[in-house]
Amino acid sequence: MSEELKNVEETQEVWSNFIHDFIEEDMAPGGRFEGKKVHTRFPPEPNGYLHIGHAKALYIDFATAEKYNGLCNLRMDDTNPTKEDVEYVDAIKEDIAWLGFSWGDRFYYASDYFPKMYEIAVNLIKKGLAYVCQCTPEQVRENRGDLTTPAVSPYRDRPIEESLDLFARMKEGEFEDGSMTLRAKIDLASGNFNMRDPVLYRISHMHHHRTGNQWCIYPMYDYAHPIEDALEGITHSLCSLEFEAHRPLYDWVIEHSELPCKPRQIEFARLNINHTVMSKRKLRLLVENGVVDGWDDPRMPTLSGLRRRGYTPLSIRNFCERIGVSKVNSVVEYSFLEHCLREDLNMTAQRVMAVLDPIKLIITNYPEDLVEEFEIENNPKCPEDGTRTITFSRESWIERSDFTEEPVKGYFRFYPGNEVRMKTTYIVKCTGCKKDENGNVIEVYGEYDPQTRGGTTPDGRKVRGTIHWVDAKNALDAEIRLYDNLFTQADPEAGELLECINPESLNVLEHCKVEASVKELDSHASFQFMRQGYFCFDSKDSKPEHLVFNRTVSLKDSFKKK
């Protein structure tokens, strides 16, 4: 086991229940939420698609509510119109429902609260707790001070009436973007820089995907978020660790606003996985530069990309549960996510035969007009899944790698004079091959033993090799896409993102052969191509007349278990 994952699992033992410990303390007799129902929320910004990092957060939010028979809201944090769009709203809802979580009738937008947020801001000004500042962003940064030097704002002592007037005019659109902000009056000398008179509102003449041009001032997240939580009756605001330093501001807004409840913010470490990125901005960069085929590209760590690749909701939920909840940042190996997926698919995926690099095998002593039927198990791990019928005839497709003229030590498949089992059917002896003018093998020849139906040897002779195959009479042509890590570096964010793109992240195979039974499989089904890996139909490109399959994950499990 890698050191990174070992650290994650060791940390999990210490911290995995700390959120629940806090909640149980709060709900106990005498606790701050005694007699109330646990109420959480998942508040994504609709400026991109959810990724596997979000899956951890939404799992914590929704699963915690489920554990305590509570409620979890879904809220779109749409306070910044710059990159937000209804496309992302719909995608987020689809992803969460796909994972099996429900928000019931508790679906909200932060923009629902814009009037109330404005009203609270006006009251803060009236209390002398907020003021309009005309410093530019550059000036704010320059005057921020350091650990020994307090920040400075020449507008801090602006008269209340003047700030009220300017704030109202900001709302009416009189001023240009960036010319003014509304800042909280807290402590310019605070050791926590988030408390040095943070910005509450900024001017942005941008069209909002819901409110249109009704507003040209928008609340900052640190101001809007606690108000939203309080208005919805949230008891526990669970968020990632980078907001720990923002918690005093969260509490300050709650304390100085007239709100119906006082939620408790609890922070946990974000999910980091090697060989991927967890930044929507950087994922958008991949999309906009054409590195990937959209947000749902199977190489993307987005939930839509993972779904298109064939990941299952259960595998992702199990992954999120098993990595635990921590207060310590760490990196989880991507192979552990794949391990959780294999565990699920091994028990649920139907087995199918497919040949990715086909070469024709002709059994010369098999009757030319004979077609036999064989029953084959759908999943040896689950006998209750039943069987299916496959056909066998004189000609089959086999993997090119299953034949060689000059075998190396340990090679037990087709070579002249050697016998192999053809899965479920007969034992066949290789008798030779045919080559083209360039010396490439184009056909393999063999003879079957009619006494070995089912692959048994009545005389007891040992046959060490078993190969899969597809009947040439009924084989379906298919395109198969093999995926690998999108990045060559374990930490792609450490350098230039676009410089560490793996040129081998997608390998497209044409004219592969698959057994006819795949036509009867559900288009959303996962299945195992025997000896090849787990696959699924590509939800975007696969058509009845042109089958396209994505490799979800290989059979080999590189994750080292304890």
N, C-alpha and C positions, 0 to 999 in steps of 0.2 A: 504494500500500500504506500502511495506517495505520502511525503511528509505533510503536504497541504491538506489532503483529505483526512489524514490521521489527526491533524490539529482540529479540523472541523468536527470530527466525531468525538474527540476528547472534550472539546468546548461544549458540544451538545449535552454531554452528561452533566455539566455544571449549570448551563443556562437554559436548557430547553423548556423549562416551565416557569421562567421568571415572569412572563406576561400574565400567565394564569395565576401565579402567586399574588401578584398585585391586584388582579381582578377579584380574587377570592377575599383578599383583605378588604377591598372596597365594598364588597357586597355583604360582608359579615355584619352581625349586630354591632352598631356603633360606627360602622364604616361610612365613608362619604356618600355611597350610593345604596345604603341599606333600604331594602324594600323595592328597589327599582329593577327593571329588566336590563340586562347587559345589551348595550346598543353600540355597534361599531359602524364604520363606513369605509368604502373603498372609493377614493376620489381621483381618478386618473385625469390628466389633461388631454383633451381630444386633439392633440397635435401630431399624432402618429399612432402606429399599431402597438398593441401590448406585446411585450417580449417575455422570455422565461423569467427574467428578474421580477417583472410585475406579477408573475404567477405566484411567486413566494409571498408577496405582499397581499394579494387578494386571497390566497389560501389562509394566511394568518387572520385576516379580517373576517372572512366568511366562516372558516372553520371554528374560530373562537366563538362567534355568535352561535353556531350550531351546538358547540360543546355546552354552553350555558343556557340553551333553549332561548336565546335572545334574538336580536334582529341585526341585520346588516344592510345599510343603504348603499345604493350605487349613485354617485354624484359626479357629474362632469365638471371638472375644475376649469371652466371656460372664461377665465378672467383676463386672458391675453389673446386678442384676436389675430395676432400676427400669423400664426401657422395653424390655427384651429379650423376644423371643417366637419360638416355633418358626416362625411365619409368615415372619419375616424370614430365618431360617436357610434355609428352602426356597427363598425368592426369590433369595437370594444364590447358592446353588448353581446354580439355573436360569440366572441371568444369566451366570455365569462359563462354564458349559458352552455357552451360546449364543454367546459370543465365541470359542469354539473352544479353550479351555484345559482341561487335564485335571490333576487332582491324584492320579489313580490311586487307590491304597488309603490315601493319606496325608491323611485327613480327621480333624481333632481338634477338641476343645473345650478352652478354657482351664480350664473346670470339671473336666476330667479330672485336673488337677494340683492341685486344692484340698488334698488330704491332704499331698502333697509340699511345697507352699508353706507350709502350717502347720508342718510339721516343720522346714523351713529357718528359719522365723521364730523358732521355739523355740530353735534352735541360735544364732541371732544374739543373742537375749536372754542365753543362757548365756555367750556370748563377750563380753558387755558392749557389744554393738553395736546394741542396740535396747532400748526401754523403753516401758512403758505410760504414756501421758500423759492427764491428765484435764482439760486445757484445752478449752474450747469452741472451735468453729471461729472465732468472733469473737475470742476471746482469742488464738488462734494468729495471726490476722491482725494484731491490735494489737501483739503481741510479736515480730513478724517483723523489726523493725528496718529500717535502710536501708543504703546503701552504706558509711556510716561508723559505724553502730551495729549491733552484733551482735544476733541474736535472743535471746530468753529463754524458758526453760521451767523452771518450779519443780520439775518431776518428772524432770529429766534424770539426777539422781544417785540416783534411786530404787533400792533394793537389788535385785539380780538376782532373788532368790527371790520378792520381792514382785511384781515384774513378771511372773514366770512364773506365779504364782498368779492374778493378775488377768487375764492373757491367757487362761489356761485357763477362767476363769469367764466371760470375754467370749464364748468359744466356746460355753459351755453356756447362754448366753442370760440371764445374771443381770442384765445392765445394759441401760439404755434406749439407743435410737439417739442417737448424738452425744455420749454421756456420756464415752466413752473412745476412744482410738486407740492403735495401736502405731506408734511412730516410730523411725526409724533414728537412731543416735547418730553423726553425722558431723562437722559443723563449723558451729556457729551463727554464725560470723563470715565464712563463705564469701562471696566476691563473686558466686557463682552461687547464687541464692536456692533453686534446686532441691536444693541440698546442705545447706540449713539444717535438718537433722533432719526430712526429709520423712516424711509419713505412709505407713506400709506397709499397715496394716489399719484399717478402720472398721467400726462396728457398724451393721447394717441388717437389721431383722426383716422381710424381704421374701421372698415366695415366688419361688424360682428356677425357670425353665422346665425345667431338667433335674434339679437336685438337690432340688427341693421345699423343705422346711423343715429339711433336714439341717444347713444352715449359717446362722448369723446374723451372722457376720463375713466380710467379703469383702476380698480383696487389692486394692490400688490398682494401676492399670495400670503405673506405672513400676517397681513391684516384681515384678508377675506376668510382664510381658513378657520380660525377660531370662531368667527361669527357664524359661518355656515354650520359648524359642528354644534354650536350652542342652540341655534334656531331649530335644528333637527332633533334635539334631545339626545345627542350622542353622549354616552358615558365615558367611553375609552377611545381616544384618538390614537390609533396605532400607526406609526410612521417610521421611516428609515432613519438610520443613525445620524445622518448629516443634519437633521433637524433638532438634535439634542441641544445645540447652542442657541437655537431659536425658541426653545421652550419658554424662557423668561418673557419673551415678547408675546408668545401665545397667551401666557397667563396674564400679562399686562392688559392686552386687548379685552380679555374676558372680564377682568376686574373692573375696568373703567367704562364698560358698556353695559347698558341695561338689557340683560339677556336672560332667558328663562332657565338656563342651567349652566353648570361649570364643568365641562369635560376635563378628563385627565389625559394628558399626552404621555405616551410611552414609546420609546424608541427601540428599534432592533437593527442589527447589521443587515445591509443589503446583500443580495446574492451576487457573487462574482464567480464566473466559470471561465476556465482557460480556453484559449483558441476562439474566443468570441468577444463581442462588445455589448455593453448594456446601456448605451447612450442613444436615445431616439435621434438626436442631432446627427450622430455618426452613422446610424442606420439609414437616415434620410440621405446622407451623402452617398452611400452605396447605391441607393435607388436612383437618385438624380444623376449620378455619373454612369448609369447603365452597367454597373458591375454585376448587379443581380437583376432578375426578372420580376421586379416589383417587391412590395412588402411581404408578399406570400411566397417568395422564392424559397424552395425547400432547404437552401443553405442558410437562410436567415434564422436568427434565434427568436423571431416573432412567433406568437402562438399560432397565427394563421400559416406561417411557414412550416412550423412543426406539424401542424394538422395536415397540410398538403403533403408533407413528407411521409406521413403515416404514424406519427406519434399518437398515443391514446391518452384520453383524459386521465385514466387511472394511473398510468405510468408517471405522468407529471404530478398528480396529487401525491402519489407515494414518494416521489422524489422530494417534494417540498416538505412532506412530513418527516422523512428520514434524515434530512440535513439539519433539522431542528431550528431553533430560534436562538440567536446569540447576540451578545453585546460586543463581540469581537469580530472585526473584519477579517475575512479569510477567502481563499480561493478553492472552489470545488472543481474536481476534474470532470470534464465533459463525459469521460468514460463511465462515470457513476450514473449520469442521466441515461446513457445508453444501457447500462446494466439494469436499471429499473424498467426500461422499455422491454428488454429481452425477457425479463421475468414475466411480464404480462403477456407478451406475444407468444412465448413458448407454450402457454396454457390455452390461448384463445385463437391463435392463427391456424387456419386450415393449411395443410400441406398440399403443394402443387408441384408438378415437374415442369421445369423450364430449362432450355439450353441457350446460353448466352453467346457462345461462339460455336455455331453448329457445323458439324461435318456429318455426312450421311453414312450410316452403317447399313450394309446390305447383307442379310442372312441368306446365303446362297442355297441352303438346303431347306428353306422354309417355303411351303407352297405359295405360289404367286397370288392366287385368288383367295387365300385364307385370311380372315380377320377374326381374331379371338378377343373375348372380353374378360377382363380381370377386375375383381373387387379389391380396392385399396383403401386403407384407413385414411380418414380425413385428418385425424390428429392422434398419434399414438399415445399422447399424454392424457387424452380425454376420449376413451372408448365410446362414451355416450354421444359423441359427435357423429358417429356412424361411418359409413363408407360411401364411396362413389365408384362408378364404373369407368374404366379406361380401356382403350382398344390397343391391340398389338398386331402388327403385320410384318411383312417381309422387310420393309424399309423403315428405319428409325433415324432420328437426329440424336447425336451424342455430342458431348463437349470435345472440342479439338484437343484439349489437354488430357483427355482420357485415352488417347492413343499415342504411341511412340514406336518407332522402329527399333530404337536402341535404348532399352530401359536402364535407368540407374538403379543402384541398390535401394530397395524399399519401395519400388514402383510396382504396384499390384494390379494395374488396370490393363487396357488392351495393348498387347504387343504380340507379334507373330508367335503362335504356339501357346499363348497363355489363355486361361479361362477366367471369365468374370461372371458375376451375377448381374443380370439386368433386372433392376428393382421389380419385385413381385412376379416376374414372368419366368424366364428360363436362364440356364447357364449357357453361355455362348463362348466358343473358342475362336480367337482371332486367327485368320488364315492369310492375311495380307492386306494390301492397299493398292490404290490407283493414284498416279500422279499426273499433273499437267506437264506441259512442255518446259516449265520453269522448275520442275522438281518439287512442287507443292502437292501435298496429299489432298486429294479431292473426294475420295471415297475409301471407306474401310470395309473389309469383308470378314465374314465370320460364319460359323456353323453352329446351330443350336442342338442341344441334346433334348429330344422330346420327352425323355424320362425325368426331366428335372423341373417340370411345371411347378411354379411356386418358389423356385430357387433352391429346392432341396436336392441332395445327392443321394439317391437310393444305395449306391455302392459305398458311401461314406467318404468319398474323396473330398479333400479340403480345397475350397476356393476362397481366396483371401480378399478379393476385390469385388465391390458392389458399385455399380454406376447407375445414374438416372438417365432418362431418355424421354423422347416424345415421339409418338407414332407419326410418321411422315404423312399418312393418309388424312389425318385429322388435325395436324398441327396448325396453330394460329401464328401468323406473323406479328411481331411486336417490336416496338422501340423501348429500350430499357435504359434508364438514366441512373448512373452510379455516382453518388455524392460522397464528398470528403470534406474535411475542414475547410472553411472559406479562407482562413488565414494560415500562413506558414509559421507564424510566431505564436507562442503560448500566451503572450501578453501583447496583442496587436495595438493597444492604445499607448504603448510605451514609445512608439516612433510614429512615422508617417503611415497612416492607415492604408492608403491606397498602394503603398510600396510593398506591403506584405500579403497581397492577395495571392492565394494558392492557384496557380494555373491549372492544376489537376483537380480542382474542387468539383468539376462536373465532367464526366466521361459518358458520352452518348453512344449506345450500341444499337445499330440498325439490323433488321432482319433476324432478330432472335426468334426462337421457337418456343411456344408455350402450349400446354395441353388444352384441349377444347373445353374442359370443365370451367375455365375461368370466365367464360361467357355467362355462366349461371351464378357467379358470385355477385354479391351486393357491391355497388360501385364505391361504397365507403368501407369495404371490408379490408382487413389486413390478412396477409397470408405469407407462408414461407415457401419460397422456391427451394426445393431440396438441395442441400449442399451449397447453396448460394447466399442465402440471407433472407431477411424479411422485406416484403414489398407491398406496394399498394398501387391502385390506379391513380394516375395523375388527375386530380380533380378539375384542372383547367384544360388540359390538352388531350386527354384520352377520349376517343370516340369509338363506337362499335366498328367503324370501318378502318380505324387506325388506333390500335391499342398502344397506350403509353404507360409504362410502369416506373415508379420511383423506388429505388432501394432505400428502405427506411433505416436499416441498420444491418451490419454484417452478422454472421453467426458467431464469430469469434468474440469472446468477451475478454477485453484487456484489463478490466477492473479487477484488482487484486483484493479479494475478500480476506478478512481476518481468519 
